[in-house]
């Protein structure tokens, strides 16, 4: 049984913890937090041993009536793999601790690519992470683009990707984020950082990305144009994408007109926290003119990287190959509608 530590128990960390717990070959040996709050209380209620991420603040947990199992170093030392799900930039600060304790680490997409040996997407480059000491699971948007590009590239060849990323201003719990009433080109100058980030997975790919930020919290929406190496019918692309484990083709009959209905759909389906682990591609948006493919996809920023973290754990441990790991992860989580 792989022992997995989670350092940083917020939006991503708590979801990764629950996903790890659902797997037959790994368990959560503990989670680390900086301060007591409702998430710390939930961690204890879920039965996850709680560790103090910052030793000087450990007393605050006792004052709040929360039992602490020890400092984060004790947790990391006992683990086979640590998943760092701390805010952007903090993972890089933690790297020296993981290295000193000899525990392989998984970082999130908010970190720069050079934080880890490999940037990771299970569909695209699982094998590169096998046995690595450090892996960075790429961001929610890069994960969404990589899952789409991999099958297109393998089946048809990709000449160029152009994507406009309409991004949520913040997660539902991020009350300080915005815009509240604006539409922001972000960044104004091209390219947005997403294209270069996709190149950490597909180094040779020609890709330009544009970013826009809008007053929404639910999901991101990608408007994608891929110039393929040959002419392909839209029906063929639909069949190709429908066969992908982590792409959900929203059928026209579902009458899902946007991210709000998608979240409602996930909640009705009984998804934990209303999570959508899959890229949600509108089936009827998949169209081709000559060699150009167009589509819209929605990406649930809080959860699409969660199965990828589980696969990254197996890649580091070298216990299953890509197909086996993705199959196990998806079956145990319930990925796919
Ligand atoms: P979050 O703020 O929701 O959670 C981070 C948690 O880490 C919080 O509980 C915070 O208190 C805790 N923390 C802060 N400093 C810490 C420290 N020194 N040690 C341990 N814990 C500490 O953030 P998040 O949204 O879960 O993001 C985590 C990482 O995942 C970032 O790199 C982010 O870019 C990436 N990511 C986020 C999203 C998203 O949409 N939320 C999507 C994909 C990737």
Boltz pocket constraint, residues with backbone or C-beta under 6 A from the ligand:
constraints:
  - pocket:
      binder: B
      contacts: [[A, 7], [A, 8], [A, 9], [A, 10], [A, 11], [A, 12], [A, 13], [A, 32], [A, 33], [A, 34], [A, 35], [A, 53], [A, 54], [A, 84], [A, 85], [A, 86], [A, 87], [A, 88], [A, 89], [A, 90], [A, 108], [A, 109], [A, 110], [A, 111], [A, 138], [A, 139], [A, 140], [A, 171], [A, 301], [A, 302], [A, 305]]
      max_distance: 6.0
